[in-house]
Amino acid sequence: PSAEAEASIAAALKEMDVCDARWRALARNPLLLHECYDQARLALRCTGLSVTPDGGGLRRVLDRAAKSPSLTCLDLVPGESGGVGAAGAVELARALTAVDMANQQALEAERLAAEEALAATKKKKKKDQAAAKPAEEQPSVPEKPKYEPCFQLEQLHLGGNLIGPEGCKSLPDIAKCCPNLTSLNLLGNSLGVEGAESIARVLSRPSAITSLDLGACDLGAQGALAVIRAVAGGQVGIRSLGLYYNCIGDEGATAVAAAVAQPGCGQLTSLDLADNKIGPEGCIALIEALAENRSLTVLDVGYQPDSGIREGLQRSLYNNLVL
């Protein structure tokens, strides 16, 4: 790119937003890729982006971003083309897994070197003792600096990127490679039950995730049940869960209520179930669940015409607030 284009891209990076032709120029320019290495928050607007069989520009940028020691928030902003899709989710998992593997190899090499140094010291000590030499101060084994992960990703936004159930299969690998990940946003991806099961696998392993947004993901009652059961398993301390606009109905709300009442949901403080066609039956189940779950203080079930239902929900939430 020309000097003016480079200046324009640098300015966009400072605003933490790379878009359109600037994004493609960034992918081609190694000097500008160095800029994204130092960003704490990187937003990539994926307008007109296609992922080629070799990974294309997306692979190069993600490879660079995954190695950043300062990157804590990665936001793949969907453009007019609909975002990165399942192939982009796979590329992200590949980039993070590659870095994680490099970390493991470095740790293993460090461990082996330390063991060899210790064995050499012991061997020399035994040799000196056998020769009945006066005790000499043994040379200390030089301590290597502790190896730190190359990335510290805390927030990942993949909302509206059309990753679908296939892209969701990469989420367990992504979560495994990001031990500091606390917030995962998948808003507006059509995931269905199959995608919900992949998310349940993420939640079945211990992790730092506390906020999960699955609004408008076409989960239905069965998908919502798979997710909330995984939350109730207690492996992940989810505090904020968004299941709004997923058409779960009374059936899904009743299943969610049964899970919320379990001890594994004891850290859940905010649950968004708005725009799910929940009627009195589902609301009553949720009111009963609030008698067991004392941590939940924010619950949105959308507008309820029955004043008794509204008052019951308000009273239950108020009781949790004042406890």
C-alpha positions as CSV (number, residue, x, y, z in Angstrom):
1,P,0.0,0.0,0.0
2,S,1.0,3.7,-0.5
3,A,2.2,5.8,2.4
4,E,-1.2,7.4,2.6
5,A,-2.9,4.0,2.8
6,E,-0.5,2.9,5.5
7,A,-1.2,6.1,7.5
8,S,-4.9,5.4,7.0
9,I,-4.6,1.8,8.3
10,A,-2.5,2.9,11.2
11,A,-5.2,5.4,12.2
12,A,-7.8,2.7,11.9
13,L,-5.8,0.5,14.2
14,K,-5.6,3.2,16.8
15,E,-9.4,3.4,16.7
16,M,-9.3,-0.4,17.2
17,D,-11.4,-1.0,14.0
18,V,-10.0,-2.4,10.8
19,C,-12.5,-2.5,7.9
20,D,-13.0,-3.1,4.2
21,A,-10.0,-2.4,1.9
22,R,-8.0,-1.4,5.0
23,W,-8.5,-4.8,6.5
24,R,-7.2,-6.5,3.3
25,A,-4.2,-4.2,3.1
26,L,-3.4,-5.0,6.7
27,A,-3.4,-8.7,5.9
28,R,-0.9,-8.2,3.1
29,N,1.5,-5.9,5.0
30,P,3.8,-7.4,7.6
31,L,4.8,-4.0,9.0
32,L,1.2,-3.2,9.7
33,L,0.6,-6.6,11.1
34,H,3.2,-5.7,13.8
35,E,0.7,-2.9,14.9
36,C,-2.0,-5.5,15.7
37,Y,0.6,-7.3,17.9
38,D,0.5,-4.5,20.4
39,Q,-3.2,-3.9,20.5
40,A,-5.1,-4.8,23.7
41,R,-8.4,-4.8,21.8
42,L,-8.7,-5.6,18.1
43,A,-11.9,-5.3,16.1
44,L,-11.8,-6.7,12.6
45,R,-14.7,-5.7,10.4
46,C,-15.1,-8.6,8.0
47,T,-16.8,-7.0,5.1
48,G,-16.2,-8.7,1.8
49,L,-13.9,-11.3,3.4
50,S,-13.5,-14.8,2.0
51,V,-11.5,-17.5,3.6
52,T,-9.4,-19.2,0.9
53,P,-8.2,-22.9,1.3
54,D,-4.8,-21.6,2.6
55,G,-6.5,-19.4,5.2
56,G,-5.9,-16.2,3.3
57,G,-5.6,-12.8,5.0
58,L,-7.7,-14.0,7.9
59,R,-5.2,-16.7,8.8
60,R,-2.3,-14.2,8.7
61,V,-4.0,-11.7,10.9
62,L,-5.2,-14.3,13.4
63,D,-1.8,-15.9,13.5
64,R,-0.3,-12.6,14.4
65,A,-3.0,-11.6,16.9
66,A,-2.9,-15.0,18.7
67,K,0.8,-14.4,19.5
68,S,0.2,-11.0,21.0
69,P,1.1,-10.8,24.7
70,S,-1.3,-7.8,25.2
71,L,-4.4,-8.8,23.3
72,T,-7.3,-9.3,25.7
73,C,-10.3,-8.6,23.5
74,L,-10.9,-9.9,19.9
75,D,-14.1,-8.7,18.2
76,L,-14.8,-10.2,14.7
77,V,-17.4,-7.6,13.6
78,P,-19.7,-9.0,10.8
79,G,-19.9,-6.9,7.7
80,E,-22.3,-7.0,4.8
81,S,-21.0,-10.4,3.8
82,G,-22.1,-11.9,7.1
83,G,-18.8,-12.4,8.8
84,V,-16.2,-15.1,8.9
85,G,-18.6,-18.1,8.9
86,A,-17.7,-21.6,10.1
87,A,-14.4,-21.5,8.2
88,G,-13.3,-18.4,10.1
89,A,-14.1,-20.1,13.5
90,V,-12.0,-23.0,12.4
91,E,-9.1,-20.6,11.5
92,L,-9.4,-18.9,14.9
93,A,-9.2,-22.3,16.6
94,R,-6.2,-23.3,14.4
95,A,-4.3,-20.1,15.2
96,L,-4.9,-20.4,19.0
97,T,-4.1,-24.1,19.0
98,A,-0.8,-23.5,17.2
99,V,0.2,-21.0,19.8
100,D,-0.9,-23.3,22.6
101,M,1.2,-26.1,21.1
102,A,4.2,-23.9,20.9
103,N,3.7,-23.0,24.6
104,Q,3.6,-26.7,25.5
105,Q,6.7,-27.5,23.5
106,A,8.6,-24.6,25.1
107,L,7.5,-25.7,28.6
108,E,8.6,-29.3,27.8
109,A,12.0,-28.1,26.5
110,E,12.5,-26.1,29.7
111,R,11.6,-29.0,31.9
112,L,14.0,-31.3,30.1
113,A,16.8,-28.8,30.3
114,A,16.2,-28.4,34.0
115,E,16.3,-32.1,34.5
116,E,19.5,-32.5,32.5
117,A,21.2,-29.7,34.5
118,L,20.1,-31.3,37.8
119,A,21.4,-34.7,36.7
120,A,24.7,-33.2,35.7
121,T,25.1,-31.5,39.1
122,K,24.3,-34.7,41.0
123,K,26.7,-36.6,38.9
124,K,29.5,-34.1,39.5
125,K,28.8,-34.2,43.3
126,K,29.0,-38.0,43.4
127,K,32.3,-37.9,41.5
128,D,33.8,-35.4,43.9
129,Q,32.7,-37.4,46.9
130,A,34.1,-40.6,45.4
131,A,37.5,-38.8,44.9
132,A,37.4,-37.7,48.6
133,K,37.9,-34.1,47.5
134,P,37.1,-31.4,50.0
135,A,33.5,-30.2,49.6
136,E,33.3,-27.4,47.2
137,E,30.5,-25.1,46.6
138,Q,28.4,-26.6,43.7
139,P,27.6,-24.3,40.8
140,S,24.0,-23.3,41.0
141,V,21.8,-24.3,38.1
142,P,20.8,-21.1,36.3
143,E,17.1,-20.5,36.6
144,K,15.2,-19.9,33.4
145,P,12.4,-17.4,33.4
146,K,9.0,-18.9,33.8
147,Y,7.3,-19.4,30.4
148,E,4.2,-17.3,30.1
149,P,1.4,-17.9,27.5
150,C,1.7,-15.7,24.4
151,F,-1.9,-14.5,24.6
152,Q,-4.2,-13.3,27.4
153,L,-7.5,-13.3,25.6
154,E,-10.4,-12.4,28.0
155,Q,-13.2,-11.4,25.6
156,L,-14.2,-13.0,22.3
157,H,-17.0,-11.6,20.2
158,L,-18.2,-13.7,17.3
159,G,-21.8,-12.3,17.2
160,G,-23.5,-12.4,13.8
161,N,-20.7,-14.2,12.0
162,L,-22.8,-17.1,10.7
163,I,-20.4,-19.6,12.3
164,G,-23.3,-22.1,12.5
165,P,-23.2,-25.6,14.2
166,E,-20.1,-26.5,12.2
167,G,-18.1,-23.5,13.4
168,C,-19.4,-24.2,17.0
169,K,-17.4,-27.4,16.9
170,S,-14.2,-25.3,17.2
171,L,-15.4,-23.6,20.4
172,P,-14.1,-26.3,22.8
173,D,-10.6,-26.0,21.3
174,I,-10.8,-22.2,21.4
175,A,-11.8,-22.2,25.1
176,K,-9.2,-24.7,26.0
177,C,-6.5,-22.5,24.5
178,C,-7.7,-19.4,26.3
179,P,-7.5,-20.0,30.1
180,N,-8.3,-16.3,30.8
181,L,-11.4,-16.1,28.6
182,T,-14.2,-14.7,30.7
183,S,-16.7,-13.4,28.1
184,L,-18.0,-15.3,25.0
185,N,-20.5,-13.5,22.7
186,L,-22.2,-15.6,20.0
187,L,-25.3,-13.4,19.5
188,G,-27.2,-13.9,16.3
189,N,-25.5,-17.1,15.1
190,S,-27.9,-19.8,13.9
191,L,-26.5,-22.6,16.1
192,G,-29.5,-24.9,16.7
193,V,-29.4,-27.9,19.0
194,E,-26.2,-29.2,17.5
195,G,-24.4,-25.9,18.2
196,A,-25.9,-25.9,21.7
197,E,-24.3,-29.3,22.4
198,S,-20.9,-27.9,21.3
199,I,-21.4,-25.0,23.8
200,A,-22.4,-27.5,26.5
201,R,-19.1,-29.3,25.9
202,V,-17.3,-26.0,26.5
203,L,-19.2,-25.5,29.8
204,S,-18.5,-29.1,30.9
205,R,-14.8,-28.3,31.4
206,P,-13.4,-26.0,34.1
207,S,-12.8,-22.5,32.7
208,A,-12.8,-18.8,33.6
209,I,-16.0,-18.0,31.5
210,T,-18.5,-16.0,33.5
211,S,-20.5,-14.3,30.7
212,L,-22.2,-16.1,27.8
213,D,-24.4,-14.4,25.3
214,L,-26.5,-16.9,23.2
215,G,-29.3,-14.5,22.2
216,A,-31.1,-15.2,18.8
217,C,-29.2,-18.4,18.2
218,D,-32.2,-20.6,17.2
219,L,-31.6,-22.9,20.2
220,G,-35.2,-23.8,20.9
221,A,-36.3,-25.5,24.1
222,Q,-34.0,-28.5,23.5
223,G,-30.9,-26.4,22.8
224,A,-31.6,-24.1,25.8
225,L,-31.9,-27.2,28.0
226,A,-28.5,-28.5,26.8
227,V,-26.9,-25.2,27.7
228,I,-28.5,-24.7,31.1
229,R,-27.9,-28.2,32.2
230,A,-24.2,-27.7,31.4
231,V,-24.2,-24.5,33.5
232,A,-25.9,-26.4,36.3
233,G,-23.1,-28.9,36.2
234,G,-21.0,-26.3,38.0
235,Q,-17.7,-26.7,36.1
236,V,-17.9,-23.1,34.9
237,G,-19.1,-20.2,37.2
238,I,-21.5,-18.5,34.8
239,R,-22.8,-15.2,36.2
240,S,-24.5,-13.8,33.2
241,L,-26.4,-15.9,30.6
242,G,-28.3,-14.6,27.6
243,L,-30.9,-17.0,26.1
244,Y,-33.2,-14.3,24.7
245,Y,-35.1,-14.7,21.4
246,N,-34.6,-18.4,21.1
247,C,-38.3,-19.5,21.0
248,I,-38.0,-21.8,24.0
249,G,-41.6,-21.3,25.2
250,D,-43.1,-22.6,28.4
251,E,-41.4,-26.0,27.9
252,G,-37.9,-24.5,27.7
253,A,-38.6,-22.0,30.5
254,T,-39.7,-24.9,32.8
255,A,-36.6,-26.8,32.0
256,V,-34.4,-23.8,32.6
257,A,-36.2,-23.2,35.9
258,A,-35.4,-26.8,37.0
259,A,-31.7,-26.3,36.3
260,V,-31.6,-22.8,37.9
261,A,-32.8,-24.3,41.2
262,Q,-29.8,-26.6,41.3
263,P,-26.6,-25.7,43.3
264,G,-24.5,-25.6,40.2
265,C,-26.2,-22.4,39.2
266,G,-25.4,-20.8,42.5
267,Q,-23.2,-18.1,40.9
268,L,-25.8,-17.1,38.3
269,T,-26.8,-13.5,38.9
270,S,-28.3,-12.4,35.5
271,L,-30.6,-14.5,33.2
272,D,-32.1,-13.0,30.1
273,L,-35.1,-15.0,28.7
274,A,-36.9,-12.2,26.9
275,D,-38.8,-12.7,23.6
276,N,-39.1,-16.4,24.1
277,K,-43.0,-16.7,24.1
278,I,-43.0,-17.6,27.8
279,G,-46.4,-17.7,29.4
280,P,-47.8,-18.1,32.9
281,E,-46.7,-21.8,33.2
282,G,-43.0,-21.0,32.5
283,C,-43.1,-17.9,34.7
284,I,-44.6,-19.9,37.7
285,A,-41.8,-22.5,37.3
286,L,-39.2,-19.7,37.4
287,I,-40.8,-18.1,40.5
288,E,-40.6,-21.4,42.2
289,A,-36.9,-21.8,41.1
290,L,-36.1,-18.4,42.7
291,A,-37.1,-19.8,46.1
292,E,-34.1,-22.2,45.7
293,N,-31.6,-19.9,43.8
294,R,-30.7,-16.9,46.0
295,S,-28.0,-15.5,43.7
296,L,-30.2,-14.6,40.7
297,T,-31.1,-10.9,41.0
298,V,-31.7,-10.0,37.3
299,L,-34.3,-12.0,35.3
300,D,-36.0,-10.8,32.1
301,V,-38.9,-12.9,30.7
302,G,-40.4,-10.2,28.6
303,Y,-43.7,-8.5,29.1
304,Q,-46.3,-10.5,31.1
305,P,-49.9,-9.3,30.9
306,D,-50.9,-11.1,34.1
307,S,-50.3,-8.6,37.0
308,G,-50.1,-11.5,39.5
309,I,-47.2,-13.1,37.5
310,R,-45.4,-9.8,37.3
311,E,-45.7,-9.2,41.0
312,G,-44.6,-12.7,41.8
313,L,-41.4,-12.3,39.8
314,Q,-40.7,-8.9,41.2
315,R,-41.2,-10.1,44.8
316,S,-38.9,-13.1,44.3
317,L,-36.2,-11.0,42.8
318,Y,-36.5,-8.4,45.5
319,N,-36.1,-11.1,48.1
320,N,-32.9,-12.2,46.5
321,L,-31.7,-8.5,46.4
322,V,-32.2,-7.9,50.1
323,L,-30.8,-11.2,51.4
